[in-house]
Amino acid sequence: MKVKVKAEPEEQRLTGAETLIHALKQEKVEVVFGYPGGAVLPIYDALYRNPIRHVLARHEQGAIHAAEGYARVSGKPGVVLATSGPGATNLVTGITDAMMDSLPLVIFTGQVASGVIGTDAFQEADVTGITMPITKHNYQVRDLKDLPRIVKEAFHIASNGRPGPVLVDIPKDVSATAAEVNFGGKVHLPGFQPTKNPNVLQIKKLNEAIESAKKPVILAGAGILHAKASEQLRAVAESKNIPVVHTLLGLGGFPADHPLFLGMGGMHGCYAANMALYECDLLVNIGARFDDRLTGNLKTFAPEAVVAHIDVDPAEIGKNVETHIPIVGDAKAALQKLADEQGSSSMCEEWLVHLRQYQQEYPYWHKELEDVISPQKLISEIHSLTGGDAIVTTDVGQHQMWAAQYYTFNDPHKWVTSGGLGTMGFGFPAAIGAQIAEPDKRVVSIVGDGGFQMTSEELILLRELDLPVKIVIVNNGTLGMVRQWQESFYEQRYSHSVFNLQPDFVKLADSYGVRGFKVSTIEEAKALLSEVLNDDEPALIDCRVCAAENVYPMVAPGTGLHEMIGVKP
């Protein structure tokens, strides 16, 4: 006998706060990252009575970076809740970071009561005005009956097309009052209809260009990961016999151990990858935005190439680099159609031999150090000890580039870093979000001593939530990338880039109930890491590395990819 389950009525009398919680459950939200305050007290009261998992960060910036890490690894929207005024403005850096790196977030901010908006009321800020340039879209809810529709639209916009952050600002009176609200509506946005299926004629044109090319190369960006198109990328590269270069954010979209993989391109990319971009006669960009750190001087970028660009966001095509074969659409759909196109593979064996010779002659290199830890060697040891299978998060700076160079990725969704905005303080809270998204995976947060101090208060969450995140501080006692630029371009005037005093990171970790260790030699580091990386407890390892070490190769500002410095045979 079948038991009939009574369906919930589409229309119910609820407060705005209850409506929001109900709407979040309809969107199958698993976790909310947030911090309470006066303007969101009704919402937190509704959370108390209708629980959804909530992670109480110790700073709003920690909350939103954790939500970014969650979104980056899971592919689901990260959900953030903060109060009005400073609570909302503390989210601005994370919102901008998510916008530039195309991460789906839905952010809910409290607002002062509708009747006092515009009067400079206590903890009032024009959040929709502030965030308009850094969100895909934002809303301020003025009528409770609109809230279910707005929540549905927010999740739809954040996740469809090019992913990104959407903000919903909720005045306190809207969340506190009650009304009959309807949850039965469907998303209807005539002005938001992203193109998913690419033009077939443009795909044919690209296939013909591939067949006639002698020196083709694929530039694969994070769009491959957002579209879950790694298998399709591999199929096209193999069937068409085309080498692949990754952007910083695209790493993991194509296996690093594949014979067609050349490496990362850009300012600190490898020689073979950058020379492939410079010398190619056909450049197929899939899901990358041709930012300045990737292209170097645009006047000398891919000077002889026919440029094809596949992107779900038409605004990116032709924005920085002239595009000859534009293809608007989802990367997965475009690659599938390209793989289905009949025709021979590109005739480029000589080109592949040429590029492999570059790889052999000009690999990444670093000094062999005896008395201090080589940061490059440290990253290599972490890769070896984890089998290259960990989820790795980073802050921004030298350690980020060394991690990108020496921790190679064969699988997607294991590399979590801040690209476009370059946000210090990102790496550690992002690791918390990544671990929540993948509780059974090993998460290693590789951070600098500068960036870690910006969000170190989130250490308490490792103990509070029993998260086995491993924090590796690449500690050179400086703002390493700033110091490197001052050495290279400012005649070694190290203006405020050296820390004369640092906290004792071991004691700091201990004060939060997290194990802390300090190592000063690579032997100590290897022995400790081999033990710590394989247990289920959180840990912080303060690794004292060579302070004078620089990231090479490097494309200096204003120069082209073929003018790298620090290249050694």
C-alpha positions as CSV (number, residue, x, y, z in Angstrom):
1,M,0.0,0.0,0.0
2,K,1.4,3.3,-1.1
3,V,1.4,6.1,1.4
4,K,0.5,9.5,-0.1
5,V,2.7,12.3,1.0
6,K,0.9,15.5,1.4
7,A,2.6,18.2,-0.7
8,E,3.3,21.5,0.9
9,P,1.0,24.2,-0.2
10,E,2.5,26.6,-2.7
11,E,1.1,29.6,-0.8
12,Q,1.9,30.0,2.9
13,R,1.8,32.7,5.5
14,L,5.4,33.2,6.6
15,T,7.7,36.0,7.8
16,G,10.3,37.2,5.4
17,A,12.9,35.3,7.4
18,E,11.0,32.1,7.3
19,T,10.4,32.7,3.6
20,L,14.1,33.0,3.0
21,I,14.9,29.8,4.8
22,H,12.2,27.9,3.0
23,A,13.4,29.3,-0.3
24,L,17.0,28.2,0.5
25,K,15.8,24.7,1.3
26,Q,14.0,24.6,-2.1
27,E,17.3,25.4,-3.7
28,K,18.9,22.5,-1.8
29,V,21.4,24.7,0.0
30,E,23.6,22.5,2.2
31,V,25.5,25.2,4.1
32,V,25.5,28.9,4.8
33,F,28.6,30.9,5.7
34,G,27.8,33.9,7.8
35,Y,28.1,36.3,10.7
36,P,25.0,37.6,12.5
37,G,24.1,41.2,13.4
38,G,21.2,43.5,14.1
39,A,19.7,43.7,10.7
40,V,19.7,39.9,10.2
41,L,18.5,38.9,13.6
42,P,15.0,37.8,12.3
43,I,16.8,35.6,9.8
44,Y,19.1,34.0,12.4
45,D,16.1,33.4,14.6
46,A,14.4,31.6,11.7
47,L,17.6,29.6,11.2
48,Y,17.4,28.6,14.9
49,R,13.9,27.2,14.4
50,N,14.4,25.8,10.9
51,P,18.0,24.7,10.8
52,I,20.3,24.7,7.8
53,R,23.9,24.1,8.4
54,H,25.6,27.4,9.3
55,V,29.3,28.0,9.5
56,L,30.0,30.9,11.9
57,A,33.2,32.6,10.4
58,R,35.1,34.9,12.7
59,H,35.1,37.7,10.0
60,E,32.8,38.3,7.1
61,Q,35.8,38.1,4.7
62,G,36.6,34.7,6.0
63,A,32.9,33.7,5.4
64,I,32.9,34.7,1.8
65,H,36.3,33.3,0.9
66,A,35.1,30.0,2.5
67,A,32.0,30.2,0.3
68,E,34.3,30.7,-2.7
69,G,36.3,27.6,-1.8
70,Y,33.1,25.6,-1.4
71,A,31.8,26.8,-4.8
72,R,35.1,26.2,-6.6
73,V,35.3,22.6,-5.5
74,S,31.7,21.6,-5.5
75,G,30.4,23.6,-8.5
76,K,27.4,24.6,-6.4
77,P,26.7,28.2,-5.4
78,G,28.3,29.3,-2.1
79,V,25.8,31.0,0.1
80,V,26.7,33.9,2.4
81,L,24.7,35.8,5.0
82,A,25.9,39.0,6.7
83,T,24.3,42.0,8.4
84,S,24.0,45.5,7.2
85,G,26.6,48.2,7.0
86,P,30.1,46.9,8.0
87,G,28.9,43.3,7.7
88,A,28.0,43.9,4.1
89,T,31.0,46.1,3.2
90,N,33.4,43.4,4.7
91,L,32.2,41.2,1.9
92,V,33.2,43.5,-0.9
93,T,36.6,42.0,-1.5
94,G,35.2,38.5,-1.7
95,I,32.4,39.5,-4.0
96,T,34.9,41.2,-6.4
97,D,37.1,38.1,-6.2
98,A,34.2,35.9,-7.1
99,M,33.2,38.2,-9.9
100,M,36.6,38.2,-11.5
101,D,37.1,34.5,-11.1
102,S,33.6,33.5,-12.2
103,L,32.5,31.8,-9.0
104,P,28.8,31.3,-8.3
105,L,27.8,32.9,-5.0
106,V,24.5,34.0,-3.6
107,I,25.0,36.7,-0.9
108,F,22.2,37.8,1.4
109,T,22.8,41.0,3.4
110,G,20.6,42.6,6.0
111,Q,19.5,46.2,5.5
112,V,18.1,48.8,7.9
113,A,14.3,49.1,7.9
114,S,12.7,50.3,4.7
115,G,11.3,53.5,6.4
116,V,14.8,54.8,7.3
117,I,16.7,53.8,4.1
118,G,18.5,56.9,2.9
119,T,18.6,58.6,6.3
120,D,22.1,57.5,7.3
121,A,20.6,55.2,9.9
122,F,22.8,53.1,12.2
123,Q,24.7,50.6,10.2
124,E,23.2,51.7,6.9
125,A,25.2,51.4,3.7
126,D,24.1,51.5,0.1
127,V,25.0,47.9,-0.5
128,T,23.3,47.6,-3.9
129,G,25.0,50.7,-5.1
130,I,28.4,49.6,-3.8
131,T,28.1,46.1,-5.3
132,M,26.5,47.0,-8.6
133,P,29.8,46.9,-10.6
134,I,31.0,43.7,-8.8
135,T,28.0,41.4,-9.1
136,K,26.3,39.8,-12.0
137,H,23.1,41.2,-10.6
138,N,21.8,42.5,-7.3
139,Y,18.4,43.1,-5.6
140,Q,16.9,45.0,-2.8
141,V,13.7,43.3,-1.6
142,R,11.0,45.9,-0.9
143,D,8.0,43.6,-0.9
144,L,8.0,40.3,1.0
145,K,5.9,38.6,-1.7
146,D,8.7,39.1,-4.2
147,L,11.3,37.2,-2.1
148,P,10.6,33.7,-3.3
149,R,10.9,34.8,-6.9
150,I,14.1,36.8,-6.2
151,V,15.8,33.9,-4.5
152,K,15.0,31.6,-7.4
153,E,16.3,34.2,-9.9
154,A,19.5,34.8,-7.8
155,F,20.5,31.1,-7.8
156,H,19.6,30.9,-11.5
157,I,21.7,33.9,-12.5
158,A,24.6,32.9,-10.3
159,S,24.9,29.4,-11.8
160,N,23.9,29.9,-15.5
161,G,26.0,31.3,-18.3
162,R,29.3,32.6,-16.9
163,P,29.0,31.9,-13.1
164,G,29.3,34.8,-10.7
165,P,28.0,36.5,-7.5
166,V,24.5,37.7,-7.0
167,L,23.5,39.8,-4.0
168,V,20.1,40.1,-2.3
169,D,19.7,43.0,0.2
170,I,16.8,42.4,2.7
171,P,15.6,45.3,4.9
172,K,14.9,44.2,8.5
173,D,11.2,45.0,8.3
174,V,10.8,42.7,5.3
175,S,12.4,39.8,7.1
176,A,10.4,40.5,10.3
177,T,6.9,40.9,8.9
178,A,4.5,38.2,7.7
179,A,2.4,37.7,4.6
180,E,1.0,35.1,2.3
181,V,3.8,34.2,0.0
182,N,3.8,31.9,-3.1
183,F,6.6,29.5,-3.9
184,G,5.2,28.1,-7.1
185,G,6.6,30.6,-9.6
186,K,9.2,29.7,-12.3
187,V,12.2,31.7,-13.3
188,H,11.3,33.9,-16.2
189,L,14.1,36.3,-17.3
190,P,13.7,37.3,-20.9
191,G,16.8,39.6,-20.6
192,F,19.0,36.8,-19.3
193,Q,19.3,34.0,-21.9
194,P,22.9,33.0,-22.1
195,T,23.9,31.1,-25.3
196,K,24.8,27.5,-24.5
197,N,24.8,25.9,-27.9
198,P,27.4,27.3,-30.3
199,N,26.9,28.1,-33.9
200,V,27.5,25.0,-36.0
201,L,29.0,27.0,-38.9
202,Q,31.6,28.6,-36.6
203,I,32.5,25.1,-35.3
204,K,33.0,24.0,-38.8
205,K,35.2,27.0,-39.5
206,L,37.3,26.2,-36.5
207,N,37.7,22.6,-37.6
208,E,38.9,23.7,-41.0
209,A,41.4,26.1,-39.4
210,I,42.7,23.2,-37.3
211,E,43.1,20.9,-40.3
212,S,45.1,23.6,-42.1
213,A,47.2,24.7,-39.1
214,K,50.8,23.7,-38.8
215,K,51.4,25.2,-35.3
216,P,48.1,25.1,-33.4
217,V,47.8,25.4,-29.6
218,I,44.8,25.2,-27.2
219,L,44.7,27.8,-24.4
220,A,42.4,26.3,-21.7
221,G,41.0,28.5,-19.0
222,A,38.8,28.1,-16.0
223,G,35.8,27.9,-18.4
224,I,36.7,24.3,-18.9
225,L,36.3,23.6,-15.2
226,H,33.0,25.6,-14.9
227,A,31.5,23.7,-17.8
228,K,32.8,20.3,-16.5
229,A,34.4,19.9,-19.9
230,S,37.7,18.2,-19.0
231,E,36.9,14.9,-20.8
232,Q,35.8,16.8,-23.9
233,L,39.0,18.9,-23.9
234,R,41.1,15.8,-23.7
235,A,39.1,14.1,-26.5
236,V,39.6,17.1,-28.8
237,A,43.3,17.5,-28.0
238,E,44.0,13.9,-28.7
239,S,41.8,13.5,-31.8
240,K,43.1,16.7,-33.3
241,N,46.7,16.2,-32.0
242,I,46.9,19.7,-30.5
243,P,49.1,20.7,-27.5
244,V,47.5,22.4,-24.5
245,V,48.5,25.4,-22.4
246,H,46.6,26.2,-19.2
247,T,46.0,29.5,-17.6
248,L,46.6,29.8,-13.8
249,L,42.9,29.3,-13.0
250,G,42.5,26.5,-15.6
251,L,45.1,24.1,-14.0
252,G,43.7,20.6,-13.6
253,G,41.4,20.9,-16.6
254,F,43.8,18.8,-18.7
255,P,46.1,16.2,-17.1
256,A,49.6,17.6,-16.3
257,D,51.2,14.2,-17.1
258,H,49.6,14.1,-20.6
259,P,52.2,14.2,-23.5
260,L,50.2,17.0,-25.1
261,F,50.3,19.2,-22.0
262,L,52.9,22.0,-22.3
263,G,52.3,23.7,-18.9
264,M,51.0,27.0,-17.5
265,G,51.4,30.1,-19.6
266,G,51.7,33.7,-18.6
267,M,53.9,35.9,-16.4
268,H,55.3,33.0,-14.4
269,G,54.5,30.2,-16.9
270,C,57.0,27.8,-18.4
271,Y,59.1,28.5,-21.4
272,A,57.5,25.9,-23.7
273,A,54.0,27.1,-23.0
274,N,54.8,30.8,-23.5
275,M,56.8,30.1,-26.7
276,A,53.9,28.0,-28.0
277,L,51.6,31.0,-27.5
278,Y,54.1,33.3,-29.2
279,E,55.0,31.0,-32.2
280,C,51.6,29.4,-32.9
281,D,49.7,29.9,-36.2
282,L,46.4,29.0,-34.7
283,L,45.4,29.8,-31.1
284,V,42.2,28.2,-29.8
285,N,41.2,29.9,-26.6
286,I,38.6,28.0,-24.6
287,G,37.2,29.7,-21.5
288,A,40.0,32.2,-20.8
289,R,39.7,35.9,-20.8
290,F,43.1,37.0,-22.2
291,D,44.0,38.9,-19.1
292,D,47.3,40.9,-18.9
293,R,49.1,38.4,-16.7
294,L,48.5,35.8,-19.4
295,T,49.2,37.8,-22.5
296,G,52.1,40.1,-21.5
297,N,52.4,42.9,-24.1
298,L,49.4,42.6,-26.4
299,K,51.4,44.0,-29.3
300,T,53.6,40.9,-29.3
301,F,51.0,38.3,-28.2
302,A,50.5,35.5,-30.7
303,P,51.6,37.8,-33.5
304,E,51.2,35.2,-36.4
305,A,48.1,33.4,-35.1
306,V,44.6,33.0,-36.3
307,V,42.7,33.4,-33.0
308,A,39.6,31.4,-32.2
309,H,37.8,32.1,-28.9
310,I,35.2,29.9,-27.4
311,D,33.4,31.5,-24.4
312,V,30.0,31.5,-22.8
313,D,30.4,35.2,-22.2
314,P,30.2,37.1,-25.5
315,A,31.7,40.2,-23.8
316,E,35.0,38.5,-23.4
317,I,35.4,37.7,-27.1
318,G,37.5,40.4,-28.9
319,K,37.8,42.4,-25.7
320,N,41.6,42.2,-25.4
321,V,42.7,40.2,-28.4
322,E,41.4,40.4,-31.9
323,T,39.4,37.3,-32.6
324,H,39.0,35.8,-36.1
325,I,36.8,32.8,-35.2
326,P,34.4,33.8,-32.4
327,I,32.3,31.1,-30.9
328,V,29.8,32.0,-28.2
329,G,28.6,29.0,-26.1
330,D,29.2,26.5,-23.4
331,A,32.7,25.0,-23.5
332,K,31.4,21.5,-23.1
333,A,28.9,21.8,-25.9
334,A,31.4,23.5,-28.2
335,L,34.1,20.9,-27.6
336,Q,31.6,18.0,-28.1
337,K,30.5,19.5,-31.4
338,L,34.2,20.0,-32.4
339,A,35.0,16.4,-31.5
340,D,32.1,15.2,-33.7
341,E,33.4,17.1,-36.7
342,Q,34.9,14.8,-39.3
343,G,38.3,15.4,-40.6
344,S,42.0,14.6,-40.2
345,S,44.0,15.8,-37.2
346,S,46.3,18.8,-37.6
347,M,49.6,18.0,-39.3
348,C,51.8,19.2,-36.6
349,E,54.3,16.5,-35.6
350,E,57.2,18.8,-36.3
351,W,55.6,21.4,-34.1
352,L,55.1,18.9,-31.2
353,V,58.7,17.8,-31.5
354,H,59.8,21.4,-31.4
355,L,57.8,22.2,-28.3
356,R,58.9,19.0,-26.5
357,Q,62.5,20.1,-27.1
358,Y,61.7,23.4,-25.4
359,Q,60.3,21.4,-22.5
360,Q,63.4,19.3,-22.2
361,E,65.8,22.2,-22.6
362,Y,64.1,24.8,-20.5
363,P,62.2,23.2,-17.6
364,Y,61.4,25.0,-14.3
365,W,64.6,25.3,-12.2
366,H,65.6,26.4,-8.8
367,K,68.8,26.6,-6.7
368,E,69.8,23.6,-4.6
369,L,69.9,25.0,-1.0
370,E,71.5,23.3,1.9
371,D,71.1,25.4,5.0
372,V,67.5,26.6,4.4
373,I,64.4,25.2,2.8
374,S,64.0,25.7,-0.9
375,P,60.3,26.7,-1.4
376,Q,60.2,24.9,-4.8
377,K,61.5,21.7,-3.2
378,L,59.0,22.1,-0.4
379,I,56.1,22.2,-2.9
380,S,57.6,19.2,-4.8
381,E,57.7,17.2,-1.5
382,I,54.1,18.0,-0.8
383,H,53.2,16.8,-4.2
384,S,55.1,13.6,-3.8
385,L,53.7,12.9,-0.3
386,T,50.1,13.5,-1.4
387,G,50.5,11.7,-4.7
388,G,49.4,14.8,-6.4
389,D,45.9,14.0,-5.2
390,A,45.2,16.7,-2.7
391,I,42.9,19.7,-3.0
392,V,45.4,22.7,-2.8
393,T,44.4,26.2,-1.9
394,T,46.7,29.2,-1.9
395,D,46.9,32.8,-1.1
396,V,48.6,35.2,-3.6
397,G,52.3,35.8,-4.1
398,Q,55.4,33.8,-4.6
399,H,54.1,30.7,-2.9
400,Q,51.1,30.7,-5.2
401,M,53.3,30.7,-8.3
402,W,55.6,28.0,-6.9
403,A,52.5,25.9,-6.1
404,A,51.2,26.4,-9.6
405,Q,54.6,25.4,-11.1
406,Y,55.5,22.5,-8.9
407,Y,52.3,21.0,-7.6
408,T,51.0,19.5,-10.9
409,F,47.4,18.6,-11.3
410,N,46.0,15.7,-13.3
411,D,42.3,16.1,-12.2
412,P,39.9,19.0,-12.2
413,H,38.5,20.9,-9.2
414,K,41.6,20.4,-7.0
415,W,43.2,23.8,-7.5
416,V,41.7,26.7,-5.5
417,T,43.4,30.1,-5.8
418,S,42.6,33.8,-6.3
419,G,43.4,34.8,-9.9
420,G,42.0,38.0,-11.2
421,L,41.8,40.0,-8.0
422,G,44.9,38.5,-6.4
423,T,43.4,38.5,-2.9
424,M,45.7,38.0,0.1
425,G,43.9,36.2,2.9
426,F,42.0,34.0,0.4
427,G,43.8,30.7,0.8
428,F,43.1,29.6,4.3
429,P,39.3,30.3,4.5
430,A,39.0,28.9,1.0
431,A,40.5,25.6,2.3
432,I,37.8,25.5,5.0
433,G,35.1,25.8,2.3
434,A,36.8,23.2,0.2
435,Q,37.0,20.8,3.0
436,I,33.3,21.3,3.8
437,A,32.5,20.6,0.2
438,E,34.7,17.5,0.1
439,P,34.9,16.2,3.7
440,D,36.6,12.9,2.6
441,K,39.4,14.6,0.5
442,R,42.8,15.8,1.7
443,V,43.0,19.6,1.7
444,V,46.3,21.4,1.9
445,S,46.4,25.2,2.2
446,I,49.7,26.6,1.0
447,V,49.9,30.2,2.2
448,G,52.4,32.9,2.7
449,D,53.3,34.4,6.1
450,G,51.8,37.7,5.0
451,G,48.5,36.5,3.6
452,F,47.9,34.0,6.4
453,Q,47.9,36.8,9.0
454,M,45.0,38.5,7.3
455,T,42.5,35.7,8.0
456,S,44.2,33.6,10.7
457,E,41.3,34.0,13.0
458,E,39.5,31.3,11.1
459,L,41.8,28.8,12.7
460,I,39.1,28.2,15.3
461,L,36.9,26.6,12.7
462,L,39.3,23.8,12.2
463,R,38.8,22.7,15.8
464,E,35.1,23.7,16.1
465,L,34.1,21.8,12.9
466,D,36.8,19.0,13.2
467,L,38.2,19.9,9.7
468,P,41.5,18.1,9.0
469,V,42.9,21.0,6.9
470,K,46.7,21.1,6.7
471,I,48.2,24.6,6.6
472,V,51.7,25.0,5.2
473,I,53.1,28.5,5.7
474,V,55.9,29.2,3.2
475,N,57.5,31.6,5.6
476,N,60.2,33.9,4.1
477,G,59.7,36.7,6.6
478,T,58.7,39.1,3.8
479,L,56.0,40.0,1.4
480,G,57.8,37.9,-1.1
481,M,56.4,39.0,-4.4
482,V,56.6,42.7,-3.4
483,R,60.2,42.2,-2.3
484,Q,61.0,40.4,-5.6
485,W,59.6,43.3,-7.6
486,Q,61.5,45.8,-5.5
487,E,64.7,43.8,-6.1
488,S,64.1,43.6,-9.9
489,F,62.5,47.0,-10.7
490,Y,63.1,49.4,-7.8
491,E,66.9,49.0,-7.3
492,Q,66.5,46.8,-4.2
493,R,64.7,49.5,-2.2
494,Y,62.8,47.1,0.1
495,S,60.2,49.6,1.3
496,H,58.0,48.0,4.0
497,S,58.1,44.5,2.4
498,V,60.2,42.8,5.2
499,F,58.6,41.7,8.5
500,N,60.8,42.7,11.3
501,L,58.5,41.0,13.8
502,Q,56.2,38.1,13.3
503,P,53.9,36.1,15.6
504,D,54.9,32.7,16.8
505,F,52.7,30.7,14.5
506,V,53.1,27.5,16.5
507,K,51.8,29.2,19.6
508,L,49.1,30.9,17.6
509,A,47.9,27.5,16.3
510,D,48.1,26.0,19.8
511,S,45.9,28.9,21.2
512,Y,43.2,27.8,18.8
513,G,43.6,24.1,19.7
514,V,45.4,23.2,16.5
515,R,48.7,21.4,16.4
516,G,51.6,23.7,15.3
517,F,55.1,22.8,14.1
518,K,58.1,24.7,12.9
519,V,60.7,23.3,10.5
520,S,63.9,24.8,9.1
521,T,65.4,22.2,6.9
522,I,63.9,20.1,4.0
523,E,64.7,16.9,5.9
524,E,62.6,18.1,8.9
525,A,59.9,19.3,6.6
526,K,59.7,16.0,4.7
527,A,59.7,13.9,7.9
528,L,57.0,16.0,9.5
529,L,54.8,16.3,6.4
530,S,54.9,12.5,5.7
531,E,53.4,12.0,9.1
532,V,51.0,15.0,9.3
533,L,49.5,14.8,5.8
534,N,48.3,11.3,6.4
535,D,46.3,11.8,9.6
536,D,42.8,13.2,10.3
537,E,43.7,16.1,12.5
538,P,44.2,19.7,11.5
539,A,47.8,21.0,11.6
540,L,49.8,24.1,10.9
541,I,53.4,23.8,9.7
542,D,55.6,26.9,9.7
543,C,58.3,26.3,7.1
544,R,61.2,28.7,7.2
545,V,62.3,29.0,3.6
546,C,65.0,31.0,1.8
547,A,64.0,34.7,2.0
548,A,66.0,35.7,-1.1
549,E,64.4,33.2,-3.5
550,N,62.6,34.5,-6.5
551,V,59.9,33.1,-8.8
552,Y,61.3,32.4,-12.3
553,P,60.8,32.5,-15.2
554,M,59.1,35.9,-15.3
555,V,57.7,38.1,-18.0
556,A,58.5,41.6,-16.9
557,P,55.8,44.3,-17.2
558,G,55.5,45.7,-20.7
559,T,57.4,42.8,-22.3
560,G,56.2,39.9,-24.4
561,L,55.9,36.2,-23.6
562,H,59.0,35.5,-25.7
563,E,61.1,37.9,-23.5
564,M,61.1,35.9,-20.3
565,I,63.8,36.5,-17.8
566,G,65.2,33.9,-15.4
567,V,65.2,31.2,-18.0
568,K,68.0,28.7,-17.8
569,P,68.8,25.7,-20.0
